[in-house]
Amino acid sequence: MCGPHFCSMKITQDVREYAAKIGVSEQEALAKGMEVKSVEFVKAGSEIYKAS
């Protein structure tokens, strides 16, 4: 599924490149990325919808 702000094929390729860059498996790269985003979410106030 692709669109102007989302392309699953591009995201998959980005994950593969990131994993190769840091020397881990794709699954480990995904876990690390989710951990980073989780910390960002908590630091931003843990709100799903932000008031603009």
mmCIF entry with sequence, helices, sheets and N, C-alpha, C, O atoms, coordinates in Angstrom:
data_MODEL
# 
_entry.id   MODEL 
# 
_entity.id                         1 
_entity.type                       polymer 
_entity.pdbx_number_of_molecules   1 
# 
_entity_poly.entity_id                      1 
_entity_poly.type                           'polypeptide(L)' 
_entity_poly.nstd_linkage                   no 
_entity_poly.nstd_monomer                   no 
_entity_poly.pdbx_seq_one_letter_code       MCGPHFCSMKITQDVREYAAKIGVSEQEALAKGMEVKSVEFVKAGSEIYKAS 
_entity_poly.pdbx_seq_one_letter_code_can   MCGPHFCSMKITQDVREYAAKIGVSEQEALAKGMEVKSVEFVKAGSEIYKAS 
_entity_poly.pdbx_strand_id                 A 
# 
loop_
_entity_poly_seq.entity_id 
_entity_poly_seq.num 
_entity_poly_seq.mon_id 
_entity_poly_seq.hetero 
1 1  MET n 
1 2  CYS n 
1 3  GLY n 
1 4  PRO n 
1 5  HIS n 
1 6  PHE n 
1 7  CYS n 
1 8  SER n 
1 9  MET n 
1 10 LYS n 
1 11 ILE n 
1 12 THR n 
1 13 GLN n 
1 14 ASP n 
1 15 VAL n 
1 16 ARG n 
1 17 GLU n 
1 18 TYR n 
1 19 ALA n 
1 20 ALA n 
1 21 LYS n 
1 22 ILE n 
1 23 GLY n 
1 24 VAL n 
1 25 SER n 
1 26 GLU n 
1 27 GLN n 
1 28 GLU n 
1 29 ALA n 
1 30 LEU n 
1 31 ALA n 
1 32 LYS n 
1 33 GLY n 
1 34 MET n 
1 35 GLU n 
1 36 VAL n 
1 37 LYS n 
1 38 SER n 
1 39 VAL n 
1 40 GLU n 
1 41 PHE n 
1 42 VAL n 
1 43 LYS n 
1 44 ALA n 
1 45 GLY n 
1 46 SER n 
1 47 GLU n 
1 48 ILE n 
1 49 TYR n 
1 50 LYS n 
1 51 ALA n 
1 52 SER n 
# 
_struct_asym.id          A 
_struct_asym.entity_id   1 
# 
loop_
_struct_conf.conf_type_id 
_struct_conf.id 
_struct_conf.pdbx_PDB_helix_id 
_struct_conf.beg_label_comp_id 
_struct_conf.beg_label_asym_id 
_struct_conf.beg_label_seq_id 
_struct_conf.pdbx_beg_PDB_ins_code 
_struct_conf.end_label_comp_id 
_struct_conf.end_label_asym_id 
_struct_conf.end_label_seq_id 
_struct_conf.pdbx_end_PDB_ins_code 
_struct_conf.beg_auth_comp_id 
_struct_conf.beg_auth_asym_id 
_struct_conf.beg_auth_seq_id 
_struct_conf.end_auth_comp_id 
_struct_conf.end_auth_asym_id 
_struct_conf.end_auth_seq_id 
_struct_conf.pdbx_PDB_helix_class 
_struct_conf.details 
_struct_conf.pdbx_PDB_helix_length 
HELX_P HELX_P1 AA1 SER A 8  ? ILE A 22 ? SER A 8  ILE A 22 1 ? 15 
HELX_P HELX_P2 AA2 GLU A 26 ? LYS A 43 ? GLU A 26 LYS A 43 1 ? 18 
# 
_struct_conf_type.id          HELX_P 
_struct_conf_type.criteria    ? 
_struct_conf_type.reference   ? 
# 
_struct_sheet.id               AA1 
_struct_sheet.type             ? 
_struct_sheet.number_strands   2 
_struct_sheet.details          ? 
# 
_struct_sheet_order.sheet_id     AA1 
_struct_sheet_order.range_id_1   1 
_struct_sheet_order.range_id_2   2 
_struct_sheet_order.offset       ? 
_struct_sheet_order.sense        anti-parallel 
# 
loop_
_struct_sheet_range.sheet_id 
_struct_sheet_range.id 
_struct_sheet_range.beg_label_comp_id 
_struct_sheet_range.beg_label_asym_id 
_struct_sheet_range.beg_label_seq_id 
_struct_sheet_range.pdbx_beg_PDB_ins_code 
_struct_sheet_range.end_label_comp_id 
_struct_sheet_range.end_label_asym_id 
_struct_sheet_range.end_label_seq_id 
_struct_sheet_range.pdbx_end_PDB_ins_code 
_struct_sheet_range.beg_auth_comp_id 
_struct_sheet_range.beg_auth_asym_id 
_struct_sheet_range.beg_auth_seq_id 
_struct_sheet_range.end_auth_comp_id 
_struct_sheet_range.end_auth_asym_id 
_struct_sheet_range.end_auth_seq_id 
AA1 1 CYS A 2 ? GLY A 3 ? CYS A 2 GLY A 3 
AA1 2 PHE A 6 ? CYS A 7 ? PHE A 6 CYS A 7 
# 
loop_
_atom_site.group_PDB 
_atom_site.id 
_atom_site.type_symbol 
_atom_site.label_atom_id 
_atom_site.label_alt_id 
_atom_site.label_comp_id 
_atom_site.label_asym_id 
_atom_site.label_entity_id 
_atom_site.label_seq_id 
_atom_site.pdbx_PDB_ins_code 
_atom_site.Cartn_x 
_atom_site.Cartn_y 
_atom_site.Cartn_z 
_atom_site.occupancy 
_atom_site.B_iso_or_equiv 
_atom_site.pdbx_formal_charge 
_atom_site.auth_seq_id 
_atom_site.auth_comp_id 
_atom_site.auth_asym_id 
_atom_site.auth_atom_id 
_atom_site.pdbx_PDB_model_num 
ATOM 1   N N  . MET A 1 1  ? 0.852  -1.174 0.000  1.00 0.00 ? 1  MET A N  1 
ATOM 2   C CA . MET A 1 1  ? 0.000  0.000  0.000  1.00 0.00 ? 1  MET A CA 1 
ATOM 3   C C  . MET A 1 1  ? 0.895  1.232  0.000  1.00 0.00 ? 1  MET A C  1 
ATOM 4   O O  . MET A 1 1  ? 1.764  1.369  0.861  1.00 0.00 ? 1  MET A O  1 
ATOM 5   N N  . CYS A 1 2  ? 0.694  2.100  -0.929 1.00 0.00 ? 2  CYS A N  1 
ATOM 6   C CA . CYS A 1 2  ? 1.499  3.314  -1.013 1.00 0.00 ? 2  CYS A CA 1 
ATOM 7   C C  . CYS A 1 2  ? 0.609  4.535  -1.170 1.00 0.00 ? 2  CYS A C  1 
ATOM 8   O O  . CYS A 1 2  ? -0.511 4.453  -1.672 1.00 0.00 ? 2  CYS A O  1 
ATOM 9   N N  . GLY A 1 3  ? 1.119  5.635  -0.740 1.00 0.00 ? 3  GLY A N  1 
ATOM 10  C CA . GLY A 1 3  ? 0.419  6.900  -0.864 1.00 0.00 ? 3  GLY A CA 1 
ATOM 11  C C  . GLY A 1 3  ? 1.424  8.026  -0.727 1.00 0.00 ? 3  GLY A C  1 
ATOM 12  O O  . GLY A 1 3  ? 2.627  7.775  -0.649 1.00 0.00 ? 3  GLY A O  1 
ATOM 13  N N  . PRO A 1 4  ? 0.950  9.265  -0.698 1.00 0.00 ? 4  PRO A N  1 
ATOM 14  C CA . PRO A 1 4  ? 1.872  10.403 -0.657 1.00 0.00 ? 4  PRO A CA 1 
ATOM 15  C C  . PRO A 1 4  ? 2.706  10.485 0.626  1.00 0.00 ? 4  PRO A C  1 
ATOM 16  O O  . PRO A 1 4  ? 3.791  11.067 0.613  1.00 0.00 ? 4  PRO A O  1 
ATOM 17  N N  . HIS A 1 5  ? 2.218  9.911  1.734  1.00 0.00 ? 5  HIS A N  1 
ATOM 18  C CA . HIS A 1 5  ? 2.948  9.985  2.996  1.00 0.00 ? 5  HIS A CA 1 
ATOM 19  C C  . HIS A 1 5  ? 3.296  8.616  3.551  1.00 0.00 ? 5  HIS A C  1 
ATOM 20  O O  . HIS A 1 5  ? 3.790  8.515  4.674  1.00 0.00 ? 5  HIS A O  1 
ATOM 21  N N  . PHE A 1 6  ? 3.051  7.566  2.791  1.00 0.00 ? 6  PHE A N  1 
ATOM 22  C CA . PHE A 1 6  ? 3.291  6.220  3.285  1.00 0.00 ? 6  PHE A CA 1 
ATOM 23  C C  . PHE A 1 6  ? 3.557  5.285  2.116  1.00 0.00 ? 6  PHE A C  1 
ATOM 24  O O  . PHE A 1 6  ? 2.783  5.227  1.161  1.00 0.00 ? 6  PHE A O  1 
ATOM 25  N N  . CYS A 1 7  ? 4.643  4.566  2.203  1.00 0.00 ? 7  CYS A N  1 
ATOM 26  C CA . CYS A 1 7  ? 4.933  3.539  1.210  1.00 0.00 ? 7  CYS A CA 1 
ATOM 27  C C  . CYS A 1 7  ? 5.567  2.369  1.942  1.00 0.00 ? 7  CYS A C  1 
ATOM 28  O O  . CYS A 1 7  ? 6.709  2.463  2.392  1.00 0.00 ? 7  CYS A O  1 
ATOM 29  N N  . SER A 1 8  ? 4.846  1.281  2.064  1.00 0.00 ? 8  SER A N  1 
ATOM 30  C CA . SER A 1 8  ? 5.341  0.134  2.820  1.00 0.00 ? 8  SER A CA 1 
ATOM 31  C C  . SER A 1 8  ? 6.623  -0.431 2.224  1.00 0.00 ? 8  SER A C  1 
ATOM 32  O O  . SER A 1 8  ? 7.484  -0.919 2.956  1.00 0.00 ? 8  SER A O  1 
ATOM 33  N N  . MET A 1 9  ? 6.758  -0.370 0.912  1.00 0.00 ? 9  MET A N  1 
ATOM 34  C CA . MET A 1 9  ? 7.978  -0.888 0.285  1.00 0.00 ? 9  MET A CA 1 
ATOM 35  C C  . MET A 1 9  ? 9.176  -0.023 0.673  1.00 0.00 ? 9  MET A C  1 
ATOM 36  O O  . MET A 1 9  ? 10.259 -0.554 0.921  1.00 0.00 ? 9  MET A O  1 
ATOM 37  N N  . LYS A 1 10 ? 9.006  1.278  0.728  1.00 0.00 ? 10 LYS A N  1 
ATOM 38  C CA . LYS A 1 10 ? 10.084 2.193  1.107  1.00 0.00 ? 10 LYS A CA 1 
ATOM 39  C C  . LYS A 1 10 ? 10.440 1.988  2.574  1.00 0.00 ? 10 LYS A C  1 
ATOM 40  O O  . LYS A 1 10 ? 11.620 1.971  2.924  1.00 0.00 ? 10 LYS A O  1 
ATOM 41  N N  . ILE A 1 11 ? 9.446  1.835  3.427  1.00 0.00 ? 11 ILE A N  1 
ATOM 42  C CA . ILE A 1 11 ? 9.693  1.616  4.851  1.00 0.00 ? 11 ILE A CA 1 
ATOM 43  C C  . ILE A 1 11 ? 10.461 0.320  5.055  1.00 0.00 ? 11 ILE A C  1 
ATOM 44  O O  . ILE A 1 11 ? 11.407 0.285  5.843  1.00 0.00 ? 11 ILE A O  1 
ATOM 45  N N  . THR A 1 12 ? 10.077 -0.740 4.367  1.00 0.00 ? 12 THR A N  1 
ATOM 46  C CA . THR A 1 12 ? 10.772 -2.021 4.468  1.00 0.00 ? 12 THR A CA 1 
ATOM 47  C C  . THR A 1 12 ? 12.226 -1.874 4.054  1.00 0.00 ? 12 THR A C  1 
ATOM 48  O O  . THR A 1 12 ? 13.115 -2.397 4.726  1.00 0.00 ? 12 THR A O  1 
ATOM 49  N N  . GLN A 1 13 ? 12.478 -1.177 2.967  1.00 0.00 ? 13 GLN A N  1 
ATOM 50  C CA . GLN A 1 13 ? 13.851 -0.958 2.510  1.00 0.00 ? 13 GLN A CA 1 
ATOM 51  C C  . GLN A 1 13 ? 14.633 -0.127 3.516  1.00 0.00 ? 13 GLN A C  1 
ATOM 52  O O  . GLN A 1 13 ? 15.802 -0.410 3.775  1.00 0.00 ? 13 GLN A O  1 
ATOM 53  N N  . ASP A 1 14 ? 14.007 0.888  4.080  1.00 0.00 ? 14 ASP A N  1 
ATOM 54  C CA . ASP A 1 14 ? 14.671 1.715  5.093  1.00 0.00 ? 14 ASP A CA 1 
ATOM 55  C C  . ASP A 1 14 ? 15.072 0.883  6.307  1.00 0.00 ? 14 ASP A C  1 
ATOM 56  O O  . ASP A 1 14 ? 16.165 1.057  6.846  1.00 0.00 ? 14 ASP A O  1 
ATOM 57  N N  . VAL A 1 15 ? 14.190 -0.022 6.741  1.00 0.00 ? 15 VAL A N  1 
ATOM 58  C CA . VAL A 1 15 ? 14.498 -0.889 7.882  1.00 0.00 ? 15 VAL A CA 1 
ATOM 59  C C  . VAL A 1 15 ? 15.673 -1.798 7.548  1.00 0.00 ? 15 VAL A C  1 
ATOM 60  O O  . VAL A 1 15 ? 16.575 -1.976 8.366  1.00 0.00 ? 15 VAL A O  1 
ATOM 61  N N  . ARG A 1 16 ? 15.667 -2.367 6.362  1.00 0.00 ? 16 ARG A N  1 
ATOM 62  C CA . ARG A 1 16 ? 16.777 -3.241 5.953  1.00 0.00 ? 16 ARG A CA 1 
ATOM 63  C C  . ARG A 1 16 ? 18.106 -2.485 5.929  1.00 0.00 ? 16 ARG A C  1 
ATOM 64  O O  . ARG A 1 16 ? 19.128 -3.001 6.382  1.00 0.00 ? 16 ARG A O  1 
ATOM 65  N N  . GLU A 1 17 ? 18.088 -1.276 5.405  1.00 0.00 ? 17 GLU A N  1 
ATOM 66  C CA . GLU A 1 17 ? 19.309 -0.475 5.339  1.00 0.00 ? 17 GLU A CA 1 
ATOM 67  C C  . GLU A 1 17 ? 19.778 -0.080 6.737  1.00 0.00 ? 17 GLU A C  1 
ATOM 68  O O  . GLU A 1 17 ? 20.975 -0.112 7.021  1.00 0.00 ? 17 GLU A O  1 
ATOM 69  N N  . TYR A 1 18 ? 18.845 0.292  7.608  1.00 0.00 ? 18 TYR A N  1 
ATOM 70  C CA . TYR A 1 18 ? 19.183 0.661  8.977  1.00 0.00 ? 18 TYR A CA 1 
ATOM 71  C C  . TYR A 1 18 ? 19.784 -0.529 9.719  1.00 0.00 ? 18 TYR A C  1 
ATOM 72  O O  . TYR A 1 18 ? 20.780 -0.382 10.427 1.00 0.00 ? 18 TYR A O  1 
ATOM 73  N N  . ALA A 1 19 ? 19.187 -1.698 9.562  1.00 0.00 ? 19 ALA A N  1 
ATOM 74  C CA . ALA A 1 19 ? 19.686 -2.911 10.217 1.00 0.00 ? 19 ALA A CA 1 
ATOM 75  C C  . ALA A 1 19 ? 21.106 -3.222 9.752  1.00 0.00 ? 19 ALA A C  1 
ATOM 76  O O  . ALA A 1 19 ? 21.969 -3.556 10.564 1.00 0.00 ? 19 ALA A O  1 
ATOM 77  N N  . ALA A 1 20 ? 21.344 -3.112 8.459  1.00 0.00 ? 20 ALA A N  1 
ATOM 78  C CA . ALA A 1 20 ? 22.678 -3.376 7.926  1.00 0.00 ? 20 ALA A CA 1 
ATOM 79  C C  . ALA A 1 20 ? 23.681 -2.343 8.446  1.00 0.00 ? 20 ALA A C  1 
ATOM 80  O O  . ALA A 1 20 ? 24.825 -2.680 8.750  1.00 0.00 ? 20 ALA A O  1 
ATOM 81  N N  . LYS A 1 21 ? 23.250 -1.103 8.545  1.00 0.00 ? 21 LYS A N  1 
ATOM 82  C CA . LYS A 1 21 ? 24.118 -0.021 9.001  1.00 0.00 ? 21 LYS A CA 1 
ATOM 83  C C  . LYS A 1 21 ? 24.579 -0.232 10.440 1.00 0.00 ? 21 LYS A C  1 
ATOM 84  O O  . LYS A 1 21 ? 25.745 -0.004 10.763 1.00 0.00 ? 21 LYS A O  1 
ATOM 85  N N  . ILE A 1 22 ? 23.654 -0.672 11.310 1.00 0.00 ? 22 ILE A N  1 
ATOM 86  C CA . ILE A 1 22 ? 24.026 -0.849 12.715 1.00 0.00 ? 22 ILE A CA 1 
ATOM 87  C C  . ILE A 1 22 ? 24.438 -2.283 13.031 1.00 0.00 ? 22 ILE A C  1 
ATOM 88  O O  . ILE A 1 22 ? 24.796 -2.586 14.169 1.00 0.00 ? 22 ILE A O  1 
ATOM 89  N N  . GLY A 1 23 ? 24.391 -3.164 12.038 1.00 0.00 ? 23 GLY A N  1 
ATOM 90  C CA . GLY A 1 23 ? 24.890 -4.525 12.190 1.00 0.00 ? 23 GLY A CA 1 
ATOM 91  C C  . GLY A 1 23 ? 24.018 -5.451 13.014 1.00 0.00 ? 23 GLY A C  1 
ATOM 92  O O  . GLY A 1 23 ? 24.528 -6.261 13.788 1.00 0.00 ? 23 GLY A O  1 
ATOM 93  N N  . VAL A 1 24 ? 22.696 -5.337 12.854 1.00 0.00 ? 24 VAL A N  1 
ATOM 94  C CA . VAL A 1 24 ? 21.770 -6.226 13.563 1.00 0.00 ? 24 VAL A CA 1 
ATOM 95  C C  . VAL A 1 24 ? 20.771 -6.805 12.567 1.00 0.00 ? 24 VAL A C  1 
ATOM 96  O O  . VAL A 1 24 ? 20.728 -6.402 11.404 1.00 0.00 ? 24 VAL A O  1 
ATOM 97  N N  . SER A 1 25 ? 19.964 -7.764 13.044 1.00 0.00 ? 25 SER A N  1 
ATOM 98  C CA . SER A 1 25 ? 18.937 -8.338 12.170 1.00 0.00 ? 25 SER A CA 1 
ATOM 99  C C  . SER A 1 25 ? 17.799 -7.323 11.989 1.00 0.00 ? 25 SER A C  1 
ATOM 100 O O  . SER A 1 25 ? 17.690 -6.347 12.732 1.00 0.00 ? 25 SER A O  1 
ATOM 101 N N  . GLU A 1 26 ? 16.971 -7.577 10.998 1.00 0.00 ? 26 GLU A N  1 
ATOM 102 C CA . GLU A 1 26 ? 15.829 -6.691 10.758 1.00 0.00 ? 26 GLU A CA 1 
ATOM 103 C C  . GLU A 1 26 ? 14.904 -6.653 11.975 1.00 0.00 ? 26 GLU A C  1 
ATOM 104 O O  . GLU A 1 26 ? 14.393 -5.592 12.336 1.00 0.00 ? 26 GLU A O  1 
ATOM 105 N N  . GLN A 1 27 ? 14.690 -7.805 12.605 1.00 0.00 ? 27 GLN A N  1 
ATOM 106 C CA . GLN A 1 27 ? 13.816 -7.856 13.787 1.00 0.00 ? 27 GLN A CA 1 
ATOM 107 C C  . GLN A 1 27 ? 14.397 -7.040 14.938 1.00 0.00 ? 27 GLN A C  1 
ATOM 108 O O  . GLN A 1 27 ? 13.663 -6.344 15.641 1.00 0.00 ? 27 GLN A O  1 
ATOM 109 N N  . GLU A 1 28 ? 15.706 -7.124 15.131 1.00 0.00 ? 28 GLU A N  1 
ATOM 110 C CA . GLU A 1 28 ? 16.347 -6.339 16.187 1.00 0.00 ? 28 GLU A CA 1 
ATOM 111 C C  . GLU A 1 28 ? 16.261 -4.849 15.884 1.00 0.00 ? 28 GLU A C  1 
ATOM 112 O O  . GLU A 1 28 ? 16.065 -4.039 16.790 1.00 0.00 ? 28 GLU A O  1 
ATOM 113 N N  . ALA A 1 29 ? 16.406 -4.489 14.623 1.00 0.00 ? 29 ALA A N  1 
ATOM 114 C CA . ALA A 1 29 ? 16.294 -3.080 14.227 1.00 0.00 ? 29 ALA A CA 1 
ATOM 115 C C  . ALA A 1 29 ? 14.887 -2.566 14.482 1.00 0.00 ? 29 ALA A C  1 
ATOM 116 O O  . ALA A 1 29 ? 14.713 -1.442 14.951 1.00 0.00 ? 29 ALA A O  1 
ATOM 117 N N  . LEU A 1 30 ? 13.881 -3.380 14.176 1.00 0.00 ? 30 LEU A N  1 
ATOM 118 C CA . LEU A 1 30 ? 12.495 -2.979 14.438 1.00 0.00 ? 30 LEU A CA 1 
ATOM 119 C C  . LEU A 1 30 ? 12.256 -2.785 15.932 1.00 0.00 ? 30 LEU A C  1 
ATOM 120 O O  . LEU A 1 30 ? 11.623 -1.812 16.342 1.00 0.00 ? 30 LEU A O  1 
ATOM 121 N N  . ALA A 1 31 ? 12.753 -3.699 16.735 1.00 0.00 ? 31 ALA A N  1 
ATOM 122 C CA . ALA A 1 31 ? 12.578 -3.600 18.187 1.00 0.00 ? 31 ALA A CA 1 
ATOM 123 C C  . ALA A 1 31 ? 13.258 -2.343 18.725 1.00 0.00 ? 31 ALA A C  1 
ATOM 124 O O  . ALA A 1 31 ? 12.700 -1.641 19.569 1.00 0.00 ? 31 ALA A O  1 
ATOM 125 N N  . LYS A 1 32 ? 14.461 -2.064 18.233 1.00 0.00 ? 32 LYS A N  1 
ATOM 126 C CA . LYS A 1 32 ? 15.185 -0.876 18.674 1.00 0.00 ? 32 LYS A CA 1 
ATOM 127 C C  . LYS A 1 32 ? 14.433 0.395  18.264 1.00 0.00 ? 32 LYS A C  1 
ATOM 128 O O  . LYS A 1 32 ? 14.318 1.333  19.053 1.00 0.00 ? 32 LYS A O  1 
ATOM 129 N N  . GLY A 1 33 ? 13.930 0.424  17.046 1.00 0.00 ? 33 GLY A N  1 
ATOM 130 C CA . GLY A 1 33 ? 13.174 1.582  16.574 1.00 0.00 ? 33 GLY A CA 1 
ATOM 131 C C  . GLY A 1 33 ? 11.905 1.805  17.376 1.00 0.00 ? 33 GLY A C  1 
ATOM 132 O O  . GLY A 1 33 ? 11.550 2.946  17.672 1.00 0.00 ? 33 GLY A O  1 
ATOM 133 N N  . MET A 1 34 ? 11.220 0.731  17.731 1.00 0.00 ? 34 MET A N  1 
ATOM 134 C CA . MET A 1 34 ? 10.008 0.854  18.546 1.00 0.00 ? 34 MET A CA 1 
ATOM 135 C C  . MET A 1 34 ? 10.341 1.355  19.946 1.00 0.00 ? 34 MET A C  1 
ATOM 136 O O  . MET A 1 34 ? 9.582  2.125  20.535 1.00 0.00 ? 34 MET A O  1 
ATOM 137 N N  . GLU A 1 35 ? 11.473 0.915  20.472 1.00 0.00 ? 35 GLU A N  1 
ATOM 138 C CA . GLU A 1 35 ? 11.903 1.379  21.796 1.00 0.00 ? 35 GLU A CA 1 
ATOM 139 C C  . GLU A 1 35 ? 12.166 2.886  21.770 1.00 0.00 ? 35 GLU A C  1 
ATOM 140 O O  . GLU A 1 35 ? 11.756 3.608  22.678 1.00 0.00 ? 35 GLU A O  1 
ATOM 141 N N  . VAL A 1 36 ? 12.847 3.350  20.731 1.00 0.00 ? 36 VAL A N  1 
ATOM 142 C CA . VAL A 1 36 ? 13.151 4.769  20.598 1.00 0.00 ? 36 VAL A CA 1 
ATOM 143 C C  . VAL A 1 36 ? 11.853 5.577  20.484 1.00 0.00 ? 36 VAL A C  1 
ATOM 144 O O  . VAL A 1 36 ? 11.699 6.604  21.144 1.00 0.00 ? 36 VAL A O  1 
ATOM 145 N N  . LYS A 1 37 ? 10.930 5.114  19.653 1.00 0.00 ? 37 LYS A N  1 
ATOM 146 C CA . LYS A 1 37 ? 9.658  5.827  19.475 1.00 0.00 ? 37 LYS A CA 1 
ATOM 147 C C  . LYS A 1 37 ? 8.829  5.813  20.754 1.00 0.00 ? 37 LYS A C  1 
ATOM 148 O O  . LYS A 1 37 ? 8.113  6.771  21.045 1.00 0.00 ? 37 LYS A O  1 
ATOM 149 N N  . SER A 1 38 ? 8.927  4.724  21.520 1.00 0.00 ? 38 SER A N  1 
ATOM 150 C CA . SER A 1 38 ? 8.210  4.637  22.787 1.00 0.00 ? 38 SER A CA 1 
ATOM 151 C C  . SER A 1 38 ? 8.700  5.702  23.759 1.00 0.00 ? 38 SER A C  1 
ATOM 152 O O  . SER A 1 38 ? 7.897  6.349  24.432 1.00 0.00 ? 38 SER A O  1 
ATOM 153 N N  . VAL A 1 39 ? 10.003 5.883  23.832 1.00 0.00 ? 39 VAL A N  1 
ATOM 154 C CA . VAL A 1 39 ? 10.573 6.906  24.710 1.00 0.00 ? 39 VAL A CA 1 
ATOM 155 C C  . VAL A 1 39 ? 10.133 8.293  24.247 1.00 0.00 ? 39 VAL A C  1 
ATOM 156 O O  . VAL A 1 39 ? 9.771  9.131  25.072 1.00 0.00 ? 39 VAL A O  1 
ATOM 157 N N  . GLU A 1 40 ? 10.160 8.545  22.939 1.00 0.00 ? 40 GLU A N  1 
ATOM 158 C CA . GLU A 1 40 ? 9.705  9.833  22.400 1.00 0.00 ? 40 GLU A CA 1 
ATOM 159 C C  . GLU A 1 40 ? 8.248  10.092 22.776 1.00 0.00 ? 40 GLU A C  1 
ATOM 160 O O  . GLU A 1 40 ? 7.892  11.207 23.158 1.00 0.00 ? 40 GLU A O  1 
ATOM 161 N N  . PHE A 1 41 ? 7.410  9.070  22.670 1.00 0.00 ? 41 PHE A N  1 
ATOM 162 C CA . PHE A 1 41 ? 5.990  9.183  22.979 1.00 0.00 ? 41 PHE A CA 1 
ATOM 163 C C  . PHE A 1 41 ? 5.785  9.571  24.440 1.00 0.00 ? 41 PHE A C  1 
ATOM 164 O O  . PHE A 1 41 ? 4.988  10.460 24.742 1.00 0.00 ? 41 PHE A O  1 
ATOM 165 N N  . VAL A 1 42 ? 6.496  8.912  25.341 1.00 0.00 ? 42 VAL A N  1 
ATOM 166 C CA . VAL A 1 42 ? 6.361  9.206  26.778 1.00 0.00 ? 42 VAL A CA 1 
ATOM 167 C C  . VAL A 1 42 ? 6.858  10.615 27.071 1.00 0.00 ? 42 VAL A C  1 
ATOM 168 O O  . VAL A 1 42 ? 6.217  11.353 27.819 1.00 0.00 ? 42 VAL A O  1 
ATOM 169 N N  . LYS A 1 43 ? 7.997  10.999 26.487 1.00 0.00 ? 43 LYS A N  1 
ATOM 170 C CA . LYS A 1 43 ? 8.536  12.347 26.725 1.00 0.00 ? 43 LYS A CA 1 
ATOM 171 C C  . LYS A 1 43 ? 7.617  13.425 26.186 1.00 0.00 ? 43 LYS A C  1 
ATOM 172 O O  . LYS A 1 43 ? 7.606  14.542 26.703 1.00 0.00 ? 43 LYS A O  1 
ATOM 173 N N  . ALA A 1 44 ? 6.838  13.108 25.146 1.00 0.00 ? 44 ALA A N  1 
ATOM 174 C CA . ALA A 1 44 ? 5.928  14.081 24.549 1.00 0.00 ? 44 ALA A CA 1 
ATOM 175 C C  . ALA A 1 44 ? 4.602  14.154 25.299 1.00 0.00 ? 44 ALA A C  1 
ATOM 176 O O  . ALA A 1 44 ? 3.708  14.903 24.904 1.00 0.00 ? 44 ALA A O  1 
ATOM 177 N N  . GLY A 1 45 ? 4.466  13.380 26.379 1.00 0.00 ? 45 GLY A N  1 
ATOM 178 C CA . GLY A 1 45 ? 3.253  13.472 27.191 1.00 0.00 ? 45 GLY A CA 1 
ATOM 179 C C  . GLY A 1 45 ? 2.304  12.301 27.063 1.00 0.00 ? 45 GLY A C  1 
ATOM 180 O O  . GLY A 1 45 ? 1.239  12.314 27.679 1.00 0.00 ? 45 GLY A O  1 
ATOM 181 N N  . SER A 1 46 ? 2.646  11.303 26.295 1.00 0.00 ? 46 SER A N  1 
ATOM 182 C CA . SER A 1 46 ? 1.828  10.091 26.130 1.00 0.00 ? 46 SER A CA 1 
ATOM 183 C C  . SER A 1 46 ? 0.419  10.380 25.623 1.00 0.00 ? 46 SER A C  1 
ATOM 184 O O  . SER A 1 46 ? -0.523 9.662  25.956 1.00 0.00 ? 46 SER A O  1 
ATOM 185 N N  . GLU A 1 47 ? 0.279  11.402 24.840 1.00 0.00 ? 47 GLU A N  1 
ATOM 186 C CA . GLU A 1 47 ? -1.017 11.751 24.262 1.00 0.00 ? 47 GLU A CA 1 
ATOM 187 C C  . GLU A 1 47 ? -1.088 11.277 22.831 1.00 0.00 ? 47 GLU A C  1 
ATOM 188 O O  . GLU A 1 47 ? -0.187 11.544 22.036 1.00 0.00 ? 47 GLU A O  1 
ATOM 189 N N  . ILE A 1 48 ? -2.168 10.568 22.498 1.00 0.00 ? 48 ILE A N  1 
ATOM 190 C CA . ILE A 1 48 ? -2.331 10.082 21.124 1.00 0.00 ? 48 ILE A CA 1 
ATOM 191 C C  . ILE A 1 48 ? -2.656 11.233 20.187 1.00 0.00 ? 48 ILE A C  1 
ATOM 192 O O  . ILE A 1 48 ? -2.107 11.317 19.089 1.00 0.00 ? 48 ILE A O  1 
ATOM 193 N N  . TYR A 1 49 ? -3.542 12.114 20.613 1.00 0.00 ? 49 TYR A N  1 
ATOM 194 C CA . TYR A 1 49 ? -3.914 13.273 19.804 1.00 0.00 ? 49 TYR A CA 1 
ATOM 195 C C  . TYR A 1 49 ? -3.368 14.513 20.477 1.00 0.00 ? 49 TYR A C  1 
ATOM 196 O O  . TYR A 1 49 ? -3.702 14.797 21.627 1.00 0.00 ? 49 TYR A O  1 
ATOM 197 N N  . LYS A 1 50 ? -2.536 15.249 19.776 1.00 0.00 ? 50 LYS A N  1 
ATOM 198 C CA . LYS A 1 50 ? -1.959 16.469 20.312 1.00 0.00 ? 50 LYS A CA 1 
ATOM 199 C C  . LYS A 1 50 ? -2.787 17.667 19.863 1.00 0.00 ? 50 LYS A C  1 
ATOM 200 O O  . LYS A 1 50 ? -3.246 17.735 18.723 1.00 0.00 ? 50 LYS A O  1 
ATOM 201 N N  . ALA A 1 51 ? -2.965 18.600 20.775 1.00 0.00 ? 51 ALA A N  1 
ATOM 202 C CA . ALA A 1 51 ? -3.647 19.846 20.423 1.00 0.00 ? 51 ALA A CA 1 
ATOM 203 C C  . ALA A 1 51 ? -2.663 20.692 19.623 1.00 0.00 ? 51 ALA A C  1 
ATOM 204 O O  . ALA A 1 51 ? -1.495 20.804 19.994 1.00 0.00 ? 51 ALA A O  1 
ATOM 205 N N  . SER A 1 52 ? -3.120 21.274 18.551 1.00 0.00 ? 52 SER A N  1 
ATOM 206 C CA . SER A 1 52 ? -2.233 22.076 17.705 1.00 0.00 ? 52 SER A CA 1 
ATOM 207 C C  . SER A 1 52 ? -2.084 23.479 18.223 1.00 0.00 ? 52 SER A C  1 
ATOM 208 O O  . SER A 1 52 ? -1.370 24.285 17.626 1.00 0.00 ? 52 SER A O  1 
# 
